[in-house]
């Protein structure tokens, strides 16, 4: 049995995460000075950054074409995820959860890219002088969603291989 209209619950989860992502990006943009770290813990800062590239600022300095490229890619991926959530079997809750998280992250960053021309990042984690690239809640949703998708594939590998 397919998700069908049950997918709207997963779309709702994605919408809540998108709104939370946009709210936190708005707070960061309103209250942080660009590039100036605000220490929260010795290993965690809030640092406003604008990313015109992809993950980890990949292609950040590519000259502008990447905005349109990543907009097209994120749009296509988002449409595919929306359809996948609708047609996926109803009993695959962990997979649906992971797809909803990835969808939320993709749309949260897509909104920034379309309206601002860059993605707002503000979470900075570091240790011993090594800094992980700044990120946001949308990036976190994508990462957690991807981890849950891997977990789902490991937990249900035998069942899916039996039906293949």
For each residue, the residues with C-beta under 8 A, 3 or more apart:
1: 89 90 91
2: 86 87 88 89 90
3: 6 7 10 85 86 87 88 89 90 96
4: 7 86 90
5: 8
6: 3 9 10 90
7: 3 4 10 11 85 86 88 96
8: 5 11 12
9: 6 12 13
10: 3 6 7 13 14 85 96 97 99 100
11: 7 8 14 15 82 85 100 103
12: 8 9 15 16
13: 9 10 16 17 97 100 101 104
14: 10 11 17 18 100 101 103 104 107
15: 11 12 18 19 104
16: 12 13 19 20
17: 13 14 20 21 100 101 104 105 108 137 138 141
18: 14 15 21 22 104 107 108 111 138
19: 15 16 22 23
20: 16 17 23 24 137
21: 17 18 24 25 104 105 108 136 137 138 141
22: 18 19 25 26 108 111
23: 19 20 26 27
24: 20 21 27 28 122 136 137
25: 21 22 28 29 112 120 122 136 137
26: 22 23 29 30
27: 23 24 30 31
28: 24 25 31 32 46 48 120 122 136
29: 25 26 32 48 120
30: 26 27
31: 27 28
32: 28 29 36 38 46 47 48 122
33: 36 48
34: 48 49 50
35: 47 48 49
36: 32 33 47 48
37: 45 46 47 124
38: 32 45 46 47
39: 42 44 45
40: 44 45 46
41: 44
42: 39
43: 125 126 127
44: 39 40 41 123 124 125 126
45: 37 38 39 40 124 126
46: 28 32 37 38 40 122 123 124
47: 32 35 36 37 38 122 124 134
48: 28 29 32 33 34 35 36 120 121 122
49: 34 35 120 121 122 124 134
50: 34 116 118 119 120 121
51: 57 60 118 119 120 121 134
52: 60 62 64 66 67 117 118 119
53: 57 58 59 60 61 62 66 70
54: 57 58 59 66 70
55: 58 133 139
56: 133
57: 51 53 54 60 133
58: 53 54 55
59: 53 54 62 66
60: 51 52 53 57 66
61: 53
62: 52 53 59 65 66
63: 66
64: 52 67
65: 62 68 69
66: 52 53 54 59 60 62 63 69 70
67: 52 64 70 71 113 117 118
68: 65 71 72
69: 65 66 72 73
70: 53 54 66 67 73 74 113
71: 67 68 74 75 110 113 114
72: 68 69 75 76
73: 69 70 76 77
74: 70 71 77 78 106 107 109 110 113
75: 71 72 78 79 110
76: 72 73 79 80
77: 73 74 80 81 106
78: 74 75 81 82 103 106 107 110
79: 75 76 82 83
80: 76 77 83 84
81: 77 78 84 85 99 102 103 106
82: 11 78 79 85 86 103
83: 79 80 86 87
84: 80 81 87 88 99
85: 3 7 10 11 81 82 88 96 99 100 103
86: 2 3 4 7 82 83
87: 2 3 83 84
88: 2 3 7 84 85 92 95 96 99
89: 1 2 3 92
90: 1 2 3 4 6
91: 1
92: 88 89 95 96 152 156
93: 96 97
94: 97 98 148 151 152 155
95: 88 92 98 99 148 149 152 156
96: 3 7 10 85 88 92 93 99 100
97: 10 13 93 94 100 101 145 148
98: 94 95 101 102 144 145 146 147 148 149 152
99: 10 81 84 85 88 95 96 102 103 145 149
100: 10 11 13 14 17 85 96 97 103 104 145
101: 13 14 17 97 98 104 105 141 142 144 145 148
102: 81 98 99 105 106 141 142 145 146 149
103: 11 14 78 81 82 85 99 100 106 107
104: 13 14 15 17 18 21 100 101 107 108 138 141 145
105: 17 21 101 102 108 109 137 138 139 140 141 142 143 145
106: 74 77 78 81 102 103 109 110 138 142
107: 14 18 74 78 103 104 110 111 138
108: 17 18 21 22 104 105 111 112 136 137 138 141
109: 74 105 106 112 113 119 136 138 139
110: 71 74 75 78 106 107 113 114
111: 18 22 107 108 114 115
112: 25 108 109 115 116 118 119 120 138
113: 67 70 71 74 109 110 116 117 118 119
114: 71 110 111
115: 111 112
116: 50 112 113 119 120
117: 52 67 113
118: 50 51 52 67 112 113
119: 50 51 52 109 112 113 116 136 138
120: 25 28 29 48 49 50 51 112 116 136
121: 48 49 50 51 133 134 135 136 139
122: 24 25 28 32 46 47 48 49 134 136
123: 44 46 134 135 136 137 140
124: 37 44 45 46 47 49 131 132 134
125: 43 44 131 132
126: 43 44 45 129 130 131 132
127: 43 130
128:
129: 126
130: 126 127
131: 124 125 126
132: 124 125 126 135
133: 55 56 57 121
134: 47 49 51 121 122 123 124
135: 121 123 132 139 140
136: 21 24 25 28 108 109 119 120 121 122 123 139 140
137: 17 20 21 24 25 105 108 123 140 141
138: 17 18 21 104 105 106 107 108 109 112 119 141 142
139: 55 105 109 121 135 136 142 143
140: 105 123 135 136 137 143 144
141: 17 21 101 102 104 105 108 137 138 144 145
142: 101 102 105 106 138 139 145 146
143: 105 139 140 146 147
144: 98 101 140 141 147 148
145: 97 98 99 100 101 102 104 105 141 142 148 149
146: 98 102 142 143 149 150
147: 98 143 144 150 151
148: 94 95 97 98 101 144 145 151 152
149: 95 98 99 102 145 146 152 153
150: 146 147 153 154
151: 94 147 148 154 155
152: 92 94 95 98 148 149 155 156
153: 149 150 156 157 160
154: 150 151 157
155: 94 151 152
156: 92 95 152 153 159 160
157: 153 154 160 161
158: 161 162
159: 156 162 163
160: 153 156 157 163 164
161: 157 158 164
162: 158 159
163: 159 160
164: 160 161
